[in-house]
Amino acid sequence: MKSSLINLSNGTALYVQEVGPSDAPVLILVHGLGGTQAIWAPMLEASDLKEIYHIISYDLRGAGLSPLGGTKNPNATADTQKLSIASHEEDLLLLFNHFSLSSPPPPHRPKPVLIAQSMGSYMAQQFVIDHPTLISKLVLINTSTSPFPPQANEVQATWIEVVRAHNSTVVLSDQLANFMVATPANNPFARPFQRMMLQTQPAQGYIANVGALLGVGEIKLNRGGFMGPVLVVGGEVDPVSTGEDLAEVLQTEGVEAKHVKLKGAGHTVPLEAPSELAATIKTWL
């Protein structure tokens, strides 16, 4: 495994992990709000995906070890450094450029597969709309249709105020981990793992990323030229959405979409059902 902090041309610095054969087909993994690239570790350890694919995972700007202000503004706050789906999309495109994934791949290697969870899924959908030729397939996990209903935005706005008041995400970690991980009896490590990721989030980065989530508008894949298949994976008891609504909308729009619902899982499928998720992705690919 290789870990590095990569400086992009827009001043962003992203913490990136790579694993797997360097000449293998590429999987790009994108986490969601309150997470880090570590959310994918249980899935990778529970499968042989890392032996078959070259896997690139990273912390979104403002999350985990990716500083909110990058190299240009180390003292950035959520007020001085706004984030959005568009800014995360720009970072991902520059990451593609960094790894020379924006150019046609060699004959033996297909275009990358983009795999994203929760908030990362909304950015991934917009990415393939704007850059339809860069990836071959799209996997969306723990996601739903957009935009969000007003009541959901109201709840998320309260998260900003709580974290801002305490300048810490620790105060929300128990509440959100309990909400996101539905059935800890199925996987007793999932809830502590999610709690740890929340507690170690930089407060200002978390606030900025909630702001990015609040800015999600209507996203329709058929507005772009992406012609690849889409796998939608949901948790059976996800309090946000099982993903079935999104899969149905995609199919109505003419997108080749498949929906899989994993038994007993909530809003953190990569933590709650890592083996099942890995098997689902591997079979579909």
N, C-alpha and C positions, 0 to 999 in steps of 0.2 A: 504494500500500500504506500502511496505517495501523497503527502500532504503539503500544501503550499498556500501562501497568500499571494494572489495574482493581481497585479496592478493593471487596470484597464485604461484605455486611452481617454475615457471620460472622467478620470480621477477616482473612479470606484476601485476599491480593493476587496476582492472576494476570496474567502477561505474555501479552498477546493481540495477534495480528496479523489484520488484515482486508484482503481484496482482492476486487475484483469489484464490479459494479454494485450500488448500495445497495438497489435495488428488485427484485433478482433472487431466485430461489429460494435458500434458505440451505443450505450444507453446513457441518457442524461436524466438525472433525478433531481426534482425540485420539490422542496418541502413546503409546508403551509405556515399559517400564522401561529406563533408560539412554539414553533419547532426549529430544528436545525437539521443539517445533513445527517446527524446521528440517528434520526428517526428511521433511516434505511438500514442501519447496521443489523438489526435482528433478521430482516428478510435476507440480507446477503449472507449472514452466517448460517441461516437455515436452508440454504440452497446451493446449487452449483452455478448460479448465474455468473458469479465473478470468475469462474473458470472458462465460461463460454463467451462472455462479452467484456469489452473494455468499458468500465462504468465510471462515470464522472458525476459526482454529487457535490453540492456547494451550499454554503450558507447565504441566503438572500441578504442583500444590503440591509444593515441595521439589525440583523439577527445573528445569534451565535458569535462567531469570531470575525464576521465581516463588519467593519466599522461603518457607522451611519454616514459619516462625512468622508469616508475614503481617505485618500492621501492628501487631498487639498484642504480639508476642513476637519482636523482631528477633534475639535471641540464642538462639533455640530450638535444641535438639539432638534427636537421634532418641530420646533417653530422655525428654525433657520434652514433645515434640510427636509423639505417635503418629499414624501415618496408616493408613488402611484403605480398602477399596473403598467403604465407606459414606461416609467423609469426602470422597473424590474425587467420589462421586455427589452429595453435598450441594453441593460447589463448582460442579459442572456445572449443577445446577438453578438456583443463584443466578446463574450466567452466563446461562442462559436468561432469567431474570427481568430481568437487566441490559439485555439486548438486546430485551426485550419479546417474547420468543419463547414465553412460557408462555400468552399470550392467543391466541385464534383469529386466524389470519393474515387479511389482506385477501383479498377474493375472487380476485384475480389471482395470489396467491402460495400454493403448497402449504406444508404443514408442513415443518420442516427434515428433512434427511437426516443421520443420525449415522454417521460413518465413524471406526472406531477400530482401532488396531493393538496386537497383543500384550497387555500388561497392560491397556491401555486398553480392549481388547475385553471383558474380564471386567466392568469397570465399566460399559461401555455396555450389556451384556446386563442387568445388574441395574437400570440406569437405566430401560430400557424396560419391565421388569417392574413397577417401582414407579410409573412415569409413562408409561403406555402410549399416552396420547392426545397426547403432545407431539411425536412424530416420525412421519414417513410411511414411511420405509424405514431399514433398518439394514445397514451394511457392516462385516464383521468380517474383519480381516486378520491373518495369522500368529497364529492362535489355535487352541485345542483344547478338548476337553471338560474339565470340572472336577468335583471337586477334583483337584489334582496328585497323582501317586504319591509315596509317602514318599521315594523316592530323589531325586526332583527337589527336594523341600523341603530335603533334607539338603545338596545342592549349593548351593542358594541361601543356606542358613544360613551356609555357609563364606564366601560373598561378604561377608556382614555382618562377620564376624570379621576378614577381611583388610583391608577398608576401614577398619574401626574401629581396627585396630592402626596403620595408617599415616595415618589421618585424611585420606585422599586416594583418589580413584578411579583415579588414573593407574596405580597398581600392577596393576590388573585390566584396563586398557583394551586391551592387546594380546591377551590371552587371550580376552576376551569378544568383541572385534571379529572375531577369527579364527573363533570359534565361530558367531557370528551371520551373518556374510557368507560364504556357502558357496563361491561361485565368483568370486573377484575378477577372473579373466580376462574374464568377461562384462562387467563394469563396474569398471574399475580405480579409480574414485573412491569406490566404495561403502565399502570397508573403511577407508580414511583418514577418510572422513566420519563413519562410526560411531565410530571411535577418538576423533575430535575431540569428538564429543558426550559420550562417556564421560569423557574427560579433564577436561571443563569442568563436570561435574556437581558440585554442592556435596556434600561427603562425607556430612554429616549428613542431607541430604535424600535422598541415594541409599540410605543405610541405612534410613531411615524408609519409603521406597518398596519396598524389598525386603521389609520387614516387612508392608506392605500386600499384596504378592503372596503371601506365605506364608499370609496369612489368607483366601485365596480358598476358599470352600466350594462346595458343589454349586449350580449355577445352571441353572434350567430355564425357558426362555422361556414355556412354556405355562402357567406359574403366574400369569402376568399377563394383562392383557387386550389386549396388543399384537397387532394383526391384520395388520400390514404384512409385506411380503416381506423376506427376509434374503439377502444375498449374502455367501458365505464365500470368501475368496481366500487361497490358500496358496502357498508356494514349493515347487517340486517336490522340492528337497533340503533343506527346512527340518529341522534336527536335532530340533526340538521336536515339530512336527506339521505335516502338509500341510493340515490343516483338514477333511480328508475325514470323519474320525470325528465331528466336531461337526456337519457338514452332515447326516450320516446320522441322528444322534440327533435333530436338529431336525425332519427329515422324519418320523421315527417319531412324534414328539410332535405332529404335525399342523401344523407351521410351514411356510410356503411358503419353502423354502430352496433356493438354487442354489449349487453349488460350482464354483470355477474354480481350476485349478492352473497356475501360471506356470512355464514351463520354465527350469531352471537357477538359480532363485532360492532363497535360504535364508530366514533369519528376519528379514530386513530388506527385504521386497518393495518398499516405497516408494523405497528407495535402489538396489536391484539391478535392478529392472525398472520404472522410473518410467513410461515410455511405455506399456508393456503394461498396467500397473495403471490408468493414466488412461483408456485405451481401454476396458478391461473395465468400469470404473465408469460411464463415459459411456454405453456401449451399454446396460448394465443399467438405468440410470436412465431 
